Amino acid sequence: MSELHILPANHSLRGTIRVPADKSISHRAAILGALADGDLHVENFLPSQTTQATVNCLRGLGAEIEQPDPNTLVIRGHGLRGLRESNDVLFCEGSGTTMRLLAGICAGQDFLSILDGTPALKRRPMARVVNPLREMGATILARDGGRLPPLAIRGGHLRGIDSTLPVASAQVKSALLLAGLFADAPTTVCEPGPSRDHTERMLRAFGVRVEPVAPGNSASAICVSPTSDLRLLLSDFRSLPSITIPADFSSAAFFIVAALLVPRSELRIERVGVNPTRTGLLDVLRAMGADIVLEGEHEQGNEPVADVVIRASDLRGVEVGGDTVVRMIDEFPIFAVAATQAQGETIVHDAAELRVKESDRIATVVTELRALGARIGPQLDGFVVEGPTPLRSAVVDSHGDHRLAMALAVAGLVAEGEVVVKNVECIDDSFPGFAELMCQVGANLSTKGH
């Protein structure tokens, strides 16, 4: 097991950096490339354990995917009907995105697929994907009455449906939109609020008809029409069909908060994806008084991209709930760290989804930040933080959650002694090279193994 040892920052964090590619978009580029007709080059792919799980599962389904270097995929697509039954279980590692999105793809295939994963993934709920896919016509078996992995899917002959999700979820929505490509009629997915829209943007880039509809009652709905083929209409290079993945906002978030909290810091993070369905944290931090500026905004592969410039700021407490929660669902561990240093009370509610992430992120964030001295208490659907709090030296644990591990490392930069974060191998799930990049901008981190 590896540990991160963090000493308080004794000077400002400064520099111009790039963080790894967007994990969500990397998954989707690999999947749609495998379903497309013809070759696709994916540049700036994220080579993490979870995205590699998607690539390996697609290869198991017969997709031809070459990886000339860790950050580049060359996919030779054989079309929507070009996949074949795997000779083995499709092992999704610990990736909920891999399992849920591939469930949508496998539901459209006229053969048997078995999706499995790590013990942690076997605990993650799948009923919200399984039930509507069954309604579309797929046969799916799963543990605990269809609630838990592994999933055994025999698909094909799907019908278009109107599905209303109880909780806004980009993964569930994406699974249904992908299944909808194979259906006999349009499929509409309605959510109680807007979730990230990377799948819709990329489907449109491949020529699929994806349109918003007006469901009323402040909900958000999208309709996908069946198609016979996928071909990339947009290309970042004129000579060949290519997609370039922007930098991951969720990875940038750790450096954004670090620069806000460490006095006199100033960082520029280049070419970050600033899709508004992902930047709820940006809006909330600005409401707290953060000095954050976007520069050079432009479109890259149907996604908005910009340089993010951050300067150290005094923060004040806020209340977070409603639609904003969905737009920052992956950023709550690092947001909680920011809240410990903000003046006054910060309240988070409507975030019960945090309990079914890589860890129960309400329970684990509260437990580990309390160990560092934070005044933070759990709620059923969120937490309450009283700040500012001087954080102290402690040994804390990631609970196998990559975002919690990195958030605790950032907390160590403003603590009053050494902070040790245990079980940090999980950081490679989304951010290979995290510790090295932190050191590059002036942080004092070291990794030690056992």
C-alpha positions in Angstrom: 0.0 0.0 0.0 1.2 3.5 -0.8 1.0 6.6 1.3 1.2 10.3 0.5 3.1 12.4 3.0 2.2 16.1 2.9 3.9 19.0 4.7 2.3 22.4 5.1 3.0 24.7 2.1 5.7 27.1 3.3 5.4 29.3 0.2 2.9 30.0 -2.6 1.8 27.6 -5.3 2.7 29.1 -8.7 3.1 28.0 -12.3 1.3 27.1 -15.6 0.2 23.4 -15.7 -1.9 20.9 -17.6 -3.9 18.3 -15.8 -4.9 14.9 -17.3 -7.6 14.5 -19.9 -11.2 14.4 -19.0 -12.2 10.9 -17.8 -15.8 11.1 -18.7 -15.1 12.2 -22.3 -12.4 9.6 -22.7 -14.8 6.8 -21.9 -17.3 8.1 -24.4 -14.8 8.7 -27.2 -13.6 5.0 -26.9 -17.2 3.7 -26.9 -18.5 5.8 -29.8 -15.3 5.2 -31.8 -15.9 1.4 -31.4 -19.4 1.8 -32.7 -18.6 4.1 -35.6 -17.8 3.3 -39.3 -14.2 3.8 -40.2 -11.1 4.9 -38.3 -11.0 7.3 -35.4 -8.0 8.8 -33.7 -8.5 9.9 -30.1 -5.8 12.4 -28.9 -5.1 13.2 -25.3 -6.9 10.1 -24.0 -6.7 9.6 -20.3 -4.7 6.4 -19.6 -6.2 5.5 -16.2 -7.3 2.2 -14.7 -11.0 3.0 -15.3 -10.7 4.2 -18.9 -8.4 1.3 -19.7 -11.2 -1.0 -18.3 -13.5 0.5 -21.0 -11.0 -0.1 -23.7 -10.3 -3.7 -22.6 -14.1 -4.5 -22.5 -14.6 -3.0 -25.9 -11.7 -5.2 -27.2 -13.4 -8.2 -25.6 -16.5 -7.3 -27.7 -14.3 -7.4 -30.8 -13.4 -3.8 -31.2 -10.1 -3.1 -32.9 -8.3 -0.5 -30.7 -4.6 0.2 -30.9 -2.7 2.4 -28.4 0.5 3.6 -30.0 1.2 5.6 -26.8 -0.7 5.9 -23.5 -2.5 9.1 -24.6 -3.6 8.0 -28.1 -6.2 5.6 -29.4 -6.5 4.4 -33.0 -10.0 2.8 -33.3 -11.0 0.9 -36.4 -14.7 1.0 -36.1 -16.9 -1.7 -37.7 -20.3 0.1 -37.2 -23.2 -0.2 -34.8 -23.6 -3.9 -35.6 -19.9 -4.7 -35.6 -19.5 -6.0 -32.1 -19.5 -9.7 -31.2 -20.1 -11.9 -28.2 -17.1 -12.0 -25.8 -15.5 -15.3 -24.9 -15.1 -14.0 -21.4 -16.6 -11.9 -18.7 -16.3 -8.1 -19.4 -14.4 -7.0 -16.3 -15.1 -3.3 -15.6 -12.5 -3.0 -12.7 -14.0 -0.5 -10.3 -15.6 1.8 -12.9 -19.3 2.5 -12.6 -19.1 4.5 -15.8 -17.7 1.5 -17.7 -20.4 -0.8 -16.4 -23.4 1.5 -16.9 -22.5 2.8 -20.3 -21.6 -0.7 -21.6 -24.9 -2.0 -20.2 -26.6 0.4 -22.7 -24.4 -0.8 -25.6 -24.8 -4.5 -24.7 -28.6 -4.1 -24.4 -28.6 -3.4 -28.1 -26.6 -6.5 -29.1 -28.2 -9.8 -30.0 -25.9 -11.9 -27.8 -25.0 -12.5 -24.2 -22.7 -10.2 -22.3 -21.6 -10.5 -18.6 -20.4 -7.4 -16.9 -18.5 -7.8 -13.6 -16.0 -5.8 -11.5 -14.2 -5.3 -8.3 -15.8 -5.9 -4.9 -16.3 -2.1 -4.6 -18.1 -2.0 -8.0 -20.3 -5.0 -6.9 -21.7 -2.8 -4.1 -22.7 0.1 -6.5 -26.5 0.2 -7.3 -27.4 -0.7 -10.9 -31.3 -0.8 -10.7 -31.7 2.6 -12.2 -29.9 1.3 -15.4 -31.3 -2.2 -15.3 -35.0 -1.4 -15.0 -35.4 1.0 -18.0 -33.2 -1.3 -20.2 -35.5 -4.1 -19.3 -38.4 -1.9 -20.3 -36.7 -1.4 -23.6 -36.7 -5.1 -24.2 -33.3 -6.3 -22.9 -33.1 -9.4 -20.7 -30.9 -8.6 -17.7 -30.1 -10.7 -14.6 -28.3 -9.3 -11.6 -27.9 -9.9 -7.9 -30.3 -8.7 -5.2 -33.3 -8.6 -7.5 -31.5 -6.7 -10.3 -29.9 -4.2 -8.0 -26.3 -5.2 -7.8 -23.6 -6.5 -10.2 -22.6 -8.6 -12.0 -25.0 -8.0 -14.9 -25.8 -10.7 -17.4 -27.4 -9.0 -20.5 -29.0 -10.5 -23.6 -30.1 -7.7 -25.8 -31.3 -6.9 -29.2 -34.8 -5.9 -30.6 -35.1 -2.8 -28.4 -38.1 -0.5 -28.4 -37.9 3.2 -27.8 -39.3 4.4 -24.5 -40.0 7.5 -22.5 -38.0 7.1 -19.2 -38.2 9.4 -16.2 -35.2 9.1 -13.9 -35.7 9.6 -10.1 -32.3 11.2 -9.7 -30.3 13.1 -12.4 -27.5 10.9 -13.5 -25.3 11.3 -16.5 -24.3 7.6 -16.4 -27.8 6.3 -16.4 -29.0 8.9 -19.0 -26.0 7.9 -21.2 -26.7 4.2 -21.0 -30.3 4.8 -22.2 -29.2 7.2 -25.0 -26.7 4.6 -26.2 -29.3 1.8 -26.1 -31.6 4.2 -28.0 -29.3 4.0 -31.0 -30.4 0.4 -31.5 -34.1 0.9 -30.7 -37.1 0.8 -33.1 -38.3 4.4 -32.2 -36.9 7.5 -30.4 -36.0 7.2 -26.8 -36.6 10.1 -24.4 -34.9 10.4 -21.0 -36.3 12.9 -18.5 -34.3 13.9 -15.4 -35.3 16.1 -12.4 -32.4 18.4 -13.3 -29.6 18.8 -15.8 -26.7 16.3 -15.6 -23.5 16.4 -17.6 -24.1 16.3 -21.4 -20.9 14.9 -22.8 -22.8 11.9 -24.4 -25.3 14.2 -26.2 -22.5 16.5 -27.5 -20.4 13.6 -28.8 -23.5 11.8 -30.3 -24.2 15.0 -32.3 -20.6 15.1 -33.4 -21.1 11.7 -34.9 -24.3 12.7 -36.7 -26.9 11.4 -34.3 -30.1 13.3 -33.9 -30.2 14.3 -30.3 -32.7 17.0 -29.3 -33.9 18.6 -26.1 -37.6 18.3 -25.3 -39.7 20.5 -23.0 -40.9 18.2 -20.2 -42.0 21.1 -17.9 -41.8 21.2 -14.1 -38.2 22.5 -14.2 -37.0 19.0 -15.4 -34.6 18.3 -18.2 -35.2 15.9 -21.1 -33.4 14.7 -24.1 -34.5 12.5 -27.1 -32.3 10.4 -29.2 -33.4 8.9 -32.6 -32.2 5.5 -33.7 -29.5 5.5 -36.4 -27.9 3.0 -38.8 -24.4 4.4 -38.7 -22.1 6.7 -36.8 -19.6 9.0 -38.6 -17.6 11.8 -37.1 -18.7 15.1 -38.6 -16.4 17.3 -36.5 -12.6 16.7 -36.5 -9.8 18.5 -34.7 -7.5 17.6 -37.6 -8.5 18.0 -41.3 -6.5 15.1 -42.6 -8.2 12.3 -40.5 -11.2 11.8 -38.2 -9.9 12.8 -34.8 -11.1 13.9 -31.4 -8.9 15.7 -28.9 -10.0 15.3 -25.2 -9.9 18.5 -23.1 -8.3 18.5 -19.6 -10.6 17.2 -16.9 -12.3 19.9 -14.8 -12.7 17.5 -11.9 -8.9 16.9 -11.8 -8.3 20.7 -12.2 -10.5 21.2 -9.1 -7.8 20.0 -6.7 -5.4 22.6 -8.0 -8.0 25.3 -8.1 -8.8 24.8 -4.4 -5.2 24.5 -3.4 -4.3 27.8 -5.1 -7.3 29.5 -3.4 -6.2 28.3 0.1 -2.4 28.6 0.0 -1.6 32.3 0.6 -0.2 34.4 -2.4 -0.7 31.5 -4.8 -1.4 32.0 -8.5 -1.9 29.1 -11.0 -2.9 28.8 -14.6 -4.4 25.5 -15.7 -4.4 25.2 -19.5 -7.1 23.8 -21.9 -9.6 22.7 -19.2 -13.0 21.5 -20.3 -15.5 24.1 -18.9 -18.7 22.5 -20.0 -21.4 24.3 -17.9 -22.9 21.0 -16.9 -19.6 20.3 -15.1 -18.6 23.6 -13.6 -21.0 23.9 -10.6 -17.9 24.1 -8.3 -16.6 27.1 -10.3 -19.9 29.0 -9.7 -20.0 28.1 -6.0 -16.4 29.1 -5.4 -17.0 32.4 -7.1 -20.0 32.9 -4.9 -17.7 32.3 -1.9 -15.4 35.1 -3.1 -12.9 33.1 -5.2 -10.7 35.0 -7.7 -11.0 32.7 -10.7 -10.9 33.8 -14.3 -11.5 31.9 -17.6 -9.2 33.0 -20.5 -9.1 32.0 -24.1 -12.5 30.3 -24.2 -13.1 28.3 -27.4 -14.7 25.1 -28.7 -12.7 21.8 -29.1 -14.5 18.7 -30.3 -17.9 20.2 -29.5 -16.8 20.9 -25.9 -16.0 24.4 -24.4 -12.4 24.8 -23.3 -10.5 27.5 -21.5 -7.4 28.3 -19.4 -8.4 28.7 -15.7 -6.4 31.3 -13.7 -6.7 31.1 -9.9 -5.4 33.5 -7.3 -5.4 32.9 -3.5 -8.7 34.3 -2.0 -10.5 34.7 1.3 -13.6 32.5 1.1 -17.0 32.8 2.9 -19.5 30.0 3.6 -22.4 29.3 1.3 -25.4 27.0 0.9 -25.3 24.4 -1.9 -28.3 22.4 -3.1 -30.7 21.8 -6.0 -29.5 21.6 -9.6 -26.0 22.9 -8.6 -25.4 19.6 -6.8 -25.5 17.6 -10.0 -23.2 20.0 -11.7 -20.5 19.4 -9.1 -21.3 15.9 -7.9 -17.6 14.7 -8.2 -16.2 17.8 -6.5 -17.7 17.6 -3.1 -14.6 16.1 -1.3 -12.4 19.0 -2.4 -15.3 21.5 -1.9 -15.5 20.3 1.7 -11.8 21.1 2.1 -12.4 24.6 0.8 -15.3 25.0 3.2 -13.1 24.2 6.2 -11.1 27.4 5.5 -14.1 29.6 4.6 -15.6 32.2 7.0 -18.9 31.0 8.5 -21.2 28.1 7.8 -21.3 26.0 4.6 -24.4 23.8 4.1 -24.7 21.1 1.5 -28.1 19.4 0.9 -29.8 17.4 -1.9 -26.6 15.4 -2.3 -27.7 11.9 -1.2 -26.1 10.6 -4.4 -22.7 11.0 -2.7 -23.5 8.0 -0.6 -23.2 5.6 -3.6 -20.0 6.8 -5.2 -16.6 5.1 -4.9 -17.2 5.4 -1.2 -20.0 6.8 0.9 -18.6 10.3 0.3 -20.7 11.9 3.0 -19.5 9.5 5.7 -15.9 9.3 4.5 -15.4 13.0 3.9 -16.8 13.8 7.4 -14.8 11.1 9.1 -11.4 12.0 7.6 -11.8 15.8 7.8 -12.8 15.5 11.5 -9.6 13.5 12.0 -7.8 16.6 10.7 -9.7 18.9 13.1 -12.4 20.2 10.9 -15.8 21.1 12.3 -18.0 19.1 9.9 -21.1 17.1 10.5 -23.1 14.7 8.3 -26.7 15.1 7.1 -28.7 12.4 5.4 -28.2 14.2 2.0 -25.1 16.3 2.7 -23.0 17.9 5.4 -22.5 21.1 7.4 -19.1 22.8 7.8 -18.2 25.5 10.3 -15.1 27.5 9.3 -12.5 28.6 9.3 -10.8 25.7 11.1 -7.0 25.3 11.6 -6.3 21.7 10.4 -3.9 19.5 12.3 -1.4 16.7 11.6 -3.1 13.3 11.3 -3.0 10.0 9.5 -6.1 9.7 7.3 -7.4 7.1 4.8 -8.6 7.3 1.2 -11.1 4.5 1.6 -10.1 3.5 -1.9 -11.7 6.7 -3.3 -9.4 8.6 -5.6 -11.2 12.0 -5.2 -11.1 11.7 -1.4 -7.4 10.8 -1.5 -6.5 14.0 -3.5 -8.8 16.2 -1.4 -7.1 15.1 1.8 -3.7 15.8 0.2 -4.8 19.4 -0.5 -6.0 19.7 3.1 -2.5 18.7 4.1 -1.2 21.8 2.4 -3.0 24.1 4.9 -2.6 21.9 8.0 -0.3 22.7 10.9 1.9 19.6 10.6 2.5 16.5 8.5 -0.6 14.8 7.1 -0.3 11.2 5.9 -2.9 9.8 3.4 -3.0 6.0 3.3 -4.1 3.8 0.4 -3.4 6.3 -2.4 -3.0 3.9 -5.3 -6.6 4.7 -6.3 -5.4 8.2 -7.4 -4.4 6.6 -10.7 -8.1 6.0 -11.4 -8.3 9.5 -12.7 -5.0 11.4 -12.1 -1.8 9.6 -12.8 1.1 11.9 -11.8 -1.0 13.9 -9.2 1.8 14.1 -6.6 4.5 15.0 -9.1 2.4 17.8 -10.5 1.7 19.2 -7.0 5.4 19.2 -6.3 6.0 21.0 -9.6 3.9 24.0 -8.5 5.6 24.2 -5.1 3.8 21.7 -2.8 5.8 19.5 -0.5 4.5 15.9 -1.1 6.2 12.6 -1.2 5.0 9.1 -1.9 6.1 6.1 0.2 5.2 2.5 -0.4 4.9 -0.5 1.8 
